[in-house]
């Protein structure tokens, strides 16, 4: 019986470890693949247990041990790929965005020293306490929209700000998603505002985009009340939030926006409709039709207007793209195509490719993807916030008269 259990254990571990090498075809396997790629260092330890030899084991037991060893090796693949980025990523950031950084005084040492810190895989990243408050930034047809403001727990001069936009296929999610990075950056001299926006299918495009623009306008007018330097803003979005962040950054004509970050976000919605995800993983076409009001044949103008790739020009802000190459929800080709368009327009940009990673890979703040994403975002923000403040007076569609919140 023990040989049979060893064989069964080796098979289960090997099957799970195989998800580190392929695009998961179903929703259930995708969730397992996130665990396998971002928590594989723990699973590798478990996989080694059936591999321990013991006296009198038979062929089945030996086969199970071999399978367990193979599983442990596959679980280690993400760490191998991630550790290589310790050599490559710092130089790529310097090449893409320059070497001058914002001076953060006595808190500069709190930056991550490397993209991947092995010790942090088994410990939590420490930060100073931060303060959190909620504000209503807009009321759209009777629906109150709020933002969560994270700020340092100490008195400070006006600090640059980051507007964070959650994902969820434009249909779900809220401002409380991925709070670890929000608190991390707030503890390192940023004002972070994580917003809620109107969701499909009740609210179709351009409602979400307009909400992001309203949030930017709110920060510019009221930011001084919570220590924000409203001339230095950046946008960050994940998945659907990445599309909204990119679109707002490229179309707002707002000089206060110094940079934009998209983490596995769609960039060309018609392209995504024509090349959908596996139906058992995500109903891409159904999601897009709910968001945009129908298929491209019916809502072609909406697909064009909602695609950030169509609005890149030489004045677009510096852009950081992060995408896992095993993402089955949003093809990494969408980020690659935007990278090419940005380079063609001579816009500063960097596409950080994560060879092992899938959608939502940064769910674990201390996992390989979470660490590298944090490192890249932190270094990117420090570079784009370095330049002297531009004239950022409210203008155009972002003009907003100050009123009682």
N, C-alpha and C positions, 0 to 999 in steps of 0.2 A: 504493500500500500504506500509506503514512504517513497518508493521509486516512482509510482504513479503520480503522487502529489508533486514530487520534484519536477516531473515532466510537465504536468499541468501548470505549475507555477512558472516554469521557464517559458512555456508557450504564451501565457497571458502577458508576461512582461515583454516578450519579444513583439507580440502584436501591438501592444501599447507603444513601445519604443519605435516601431515602424512609422508611427504618425509624425515623427520628427523629420521624415524624409519625403513626405507626400502632401498634397493638398487634400484636406479632409472633404469627403463628398457629401456628408450629411451633417445636420445640426448636432446630433449626439456625438459623432466622431470629432467634430470641430471642437466641442468643449473638452473632450479628452485630449485633443492635440494641443490645446492651450496649456493644459496641465503637464503634458509630456515635455513640451519645449521650454516652458518657463519654470517648472518645478522638477525637471529631469534629474538634477543633482541629488535630490532626495530619493527619487525613484530608483536611481542607479544603485544607491546603497541597499535598497530593498531587493533589487534584482540579484545582488551578489549573494544573498542568503541561500537560494537554491543551488548556487554554484559551489558552495563549500563541499569538498569531497568528504565522504565518510566510508568507513570500512564495510565491505560487503555490498556496495551498491552495484546494481546491474546495469544493463545497456540502457534501459529506460531512464534510470537516474542519471547516467552519464550524459545522455542526450539532453535531458532537462538542464543539466549544469552548463552544457555548451550553449544552449539557447539563452540561458540567463546571462552568460558572459557577453554574448552578442547584444543582448538588450542593454546591458550596462554601457557598452561601447556606443550604441546609438543614442542613449540618453545623454552621453557626454558631448555629442556633436554640437549642440547649441553653445556650450561653453567654449568649444574649440573655435567656432566661428566668431563668437563674441570676443574672445581674447585677442584674436587677430586685429580687431578694431582698436585695441589699445595702441597699436603701432600706426594704423592708417588714419583713423578719424581726426585726431588733433591737427594733423597736417592738412587734411582736406578742408577743415573749417577755416584754417588760416588762409589757404589759397582762395577759398570762395568769398570770405567776408573780411579778410584783413586780420592784422594782429593787434590792433589797438582795441583796448577794452575799457569799459566803464569802470571807474575807480569806486570800489565799495569799501574803502578804508579798512577798518579793523575786522570786518566780516569777510574779507576776500578769502581767507583761509578756509572758509566753510564750503567753498566750491568742491565738487567732486574731483579728486585728483586724477582719475582715469575713467575712461568709458565703462570698464568692468572692474570692480573691486571684489575679489573672491570672498573676502571676509563678509561683505555685505549680503552675500547670498544666504547666509545663515544668521544674520542679525538685522535689526531694523536700523534704518538711516535716522540719525539723531538730528533734531532741529530745535531751535529756541521756540518758546511759546509764541503764538500769533493770536491776533484778535479777529473776531468774525462778527459781521453785522449784515442784516438783510434790508434791502431797500426796494421799493417799487419804482421802476424806471419808466414804465409806460402803462397806459390803459387802452387796450385796443378793443373797441366794440364791447365794452363792459368787462373784458378779461384783463385782470391785473397781472402784469409781468414783473417778476422780481429778479434781482441779482444778489449774489452772496459776495460780500467784500471781505477779502483776507488782507490783513495788514500787519506789519511788525508789532510786537508787543512792547515797543519802546518808542519814545518820542523821536521824531525824525523830520528832516527837511522834506520837501516835495520829492516823491519818488516816481520813476517811470511805471507805467501800468501795463497789465496783460489782461485782455478780454478773452475768456475761455468759453467755448461753445461745445456743448455735449453732442454725442452721436445718438443713434437709435433709429436709423432709417427714416428720419424726419417724422417718426410716429410715436416715439417713446423716449425715455431718458429724462434726466433733469439736471439741475445745477449741482447736485450732490455727487454726481459721477466723478470718480478719480480725484477725490479731495486731497490725496497724499501729495501730488505734485503742486496743487494750489498752495497748500500750507508750506511745502518745502521752499517755494519761490518767495512767498511772503516773508519767510524767516530770513531771506537773503536779499532784503532791500528792494522788493517789488510790491506794488499794490495789485492784487489779483482780483478780478471781478468775473465770477462765473454766472452765466445768465440762463434764464428760462425763456423759451420762445414758443410761439404758437405752432401746434403740431398738426400734421395731416392725419386722417383725410378731411377733418373738419376745416382746417385752414390750409389752403393750397398755396403754392408759390405765387407771388413773391412775399407772402406774409412773414415767413421766417427770416428772409433777407432783410426786410424792412425793420423787423424787430432788432436785428443786429445793428443796423444803422441808427436806430433810435437809442440803443444802449451806448453806442459811441458818442452820440450827441449829448446824452445824459452825463457821461463821464467828463466830457469837455466843459460842461457848464457847472456841474456840482462837485467835480473831483477835488477841488481845493478844500472841501469840507472834511475829507478823510485823507488828506496828505498826498494827493495825486498830482504829478506834473503832467498836465493834460496835453503838453506838446510832445510827449514821448509815449506812444502807445504801440502795442503789438497785438496781433490776433492769433489765437491758437484754437484749432478744432480737431476733433477726432471723428473719423468716418463721415457721416452726414454733416457733422459740425465742421469738418475740414472743408467741405464744399462751400458752406456758408461763410467760413472765415476767408477763404480765397476769393470768393465772389465779392464780398464786401470790401476787401483790401484792394482789389483791382478796379472796382467801379465807384468807390466813394469819392474819389478825387479829394482826399483828405491828407494834407501834408503831415499831420500828427502821427499817421500810421507809419512807423519805421520798419516794420517787418511783419511777416505772416508765416505761421507754421501749420502744415497739414500733416496729420498722422493718419495714414491709410484712408485718405479721403478721396471720393470720386471727383474727377475734374472735367469730364466730358460725358454728359448724361445720355446723349444719343448713342455714343460709342458703347456705354454700359448697357443700354437697352438692346443693342444689336449683338452684344456678347455677354449674355446674362450668366449669373452663377448657376450651379446645379440647383434644380428646382427643390431637391430634398434638403438643400442647405439654406437657400434664400430665394424667395419669389421676387427676383430683381424687377421684372417687368411689372408685376402687381404693385410693388413699392413705388416705382417711378410713376406709374399711372395715377396712383393715389395722391402723389405729391404734385404732379404737374398737370393733372386734369385729363389724362388719356395717353394713348400711344403717340409716337412722333407724327404719324400721319394726321392725327387730329390736333395735336398741340405742339407743332414744330417750333413756333416762336418761343414757347415756354422752355423747351429743351435747349434752344440756343441761348436764351437770356439767363438760364440757370447754370450754364457751363462756364466755369472760370477760365478755361483754356481759350475761350473766344475773346477775352478782354485783356490779354497780356499786351503790354506795350513798353516802350523804353522807360516810361515813368513809373512802372509797377514797382512796389516795394520789394526789398530782398526777401527771398522765399526759401524756407527749409521744408523739405519733403522727407517723411519717414514712412517706410512701407516694407512689410514682410513679403518675401518672394513666394511664400506658400499661402498667401491670402486668397481664399476662394470666394469671399464676399465681394470685395472690390479688387479688380485685377491690378497688380502692380504696374501693368502697362499704362494705366491711366496716369500714374505719377511720372513714368518715364516719358510719356508724350508731352506732359506739361514741362518737364525738365528741358526737353528739346526746344519747345516754344520759348521758354524763358531765356535759354542760351542764345537762341536766334535773335531775340530782342535785346541781348546784352544786359539782361537783368541779373544781378548777383543771385546765385542760387546754389543749392546742394541737395542732391537726392541721396539720402542714407538708405542703402539697401541692406535688409536683414535677411541673409540667405536661409535661415531656419524658421523664420517667424510667420505666424498666421495673423488673422484679424483679431484685434483686441489683445495683442501680445503683451501690452503694457499693463494688463490687469494686476500683475504682481509688481509692486513698486521696486522690490529688491531683486526681481528676476533679471535674466540677461537683457531682455528687451526693455524692461522698465528702467534699468540702470543706464543703458546706452541712450534711450530716448531722453532721460533727464539730463544727461551730460550734454547731448547735442543741443537741446533747447536752451539750457543755461548758458552755454558758450555763445550760441547764436544771439540770444537776447543781449548779452553783455557787449557784443560787437555792434549790433544795429542801434543800440541806445547810446553809443559812444559819441556820435556826431553832435555838434552844437545844435541846440534847438532851432527848428525852423519856425517861420511865421505860421502859426496854426490857428488863426482866427476862424471862428465858425463861418462857413459859407455854403452856398448851394443847398443841397437837400439836407445837410446836417446842421444848418442853422437852427438854433433853439433858444427861445426866450426863457430866461430864468423865472421860475415860478415856485410856489410852495410845493414840495414833494407830497 
